[in-house]
Amino acid sequence: MFKKKKIGLIKVKLKNSEQLDLRQIMKKLYSLGFRNTLVEGGDLLTTNLLKNKIFNEFYLYESQKKLPTNSDFVKFNGLNILSKKYPFRQNLNSSNGKDTITLYNK
């Protein structure tokens, strides 16, 4: 089924901390010809990617919508890291006037 849809699996070793080696994954994707990669993740994955400066660019989408206080969401804690590791930022226009998009660069 995967072969018919041209989907492949990439095997990587875990680091000592039993986490994926994100640099190794990105290098493998690059060697396969991928030059742009969209990564969607939660707070832990995104913070680790930012700490390790794996991105060249980071788009931060912010919505004005308020989540209910009884929901199980995790607040994004990487803003400090983002500002330190990616000092160049540019506000972009959003198709939805209430949301904001900020582009961060190294």
N, C-alpha and C positions, 0 to 999 in steps of 0.2 A: 504494500500500500504506500509506504513512504517513497520507494523508488519511483513509482508511477508519477507521484506528485513532485518529484525531484527534491525531496526532503532528506537531508543527511544528518547524522548524529556526530557530534564531536566529543571524543573522550579526552578528559583532562584529569590529571592527578590532583588530589586535594592538597592544600598547604598543610603545614603542621597544625594550624588552628582548625583543621577540618572544614575550611571554607574553600570555595572555588578560587583558583588563581586567575583573577580577572584579566591581568596583563597577558597571560598565556592564551586565554580565550580570544582576546582582541587581536593578538598577533596571528593566531590561527585563521581568524576571519579575514584579516588583511592578506594573508598568503593565499587565500582562496579567491581574492579579487574584490572583497567587500571594502568599499571606501566610506560608506555612510551607514551607520547603524543606529536604529532607534531602540533605546533601552527604556522600558517602563518598569519601575520597581517601587518598592516601599522605602521607608526611611532608612533601614539598615543597608540595603543594596546601594541606594543612591549616595548615602554618606560615604560608604567605602569607595565607590567610584570617584567621588570628589576628592577624598583624602589622598588617593593615589594618582590624581591628575590624569586619569585615563581619557577624559574627554578633551577634545580641542575646543568644542563649543558646548554650551549648556543652555537650553531654553527653559526658563522657569515660567510656567503658566500659573497664574493666580486668579482665582474666582472670588467674587464678592459674596457668593452664596455662603450662608452660615449652616454648618452641619448641626444636627440635633445633639444636645449634650449627652443623650443616652446611647449614641452610636459608638461602635468599636473602632473608630478611626485612630490612626497614630499621626501625631503632628510631625511635620518635616522639621528635623533639627539641624539640617545641614547649611542653613543660611550663613552662619559665621564662617564655616569652611569655604563655602562658595565665594564669599567676598574676599577672603584672603588668598585663595589659590587662583582665582579667576578675576583679576582686578579690573579688567576692561568690560564695561557693560553698556548696553544700548537698549533703550525702550523701543519696542516695536508696536505697530498698530495692530489691534485685534479686530477680527470681523465682528465680534460681539463687543460693543462699546464699553461694557461694564468690566470685562475681564482684562487683565494685563499680561503681556508677554515681555520678558526681559531676556536678552541674549547676553550671556557671559562668555568671554574669551580669555585665553591665557595671556 
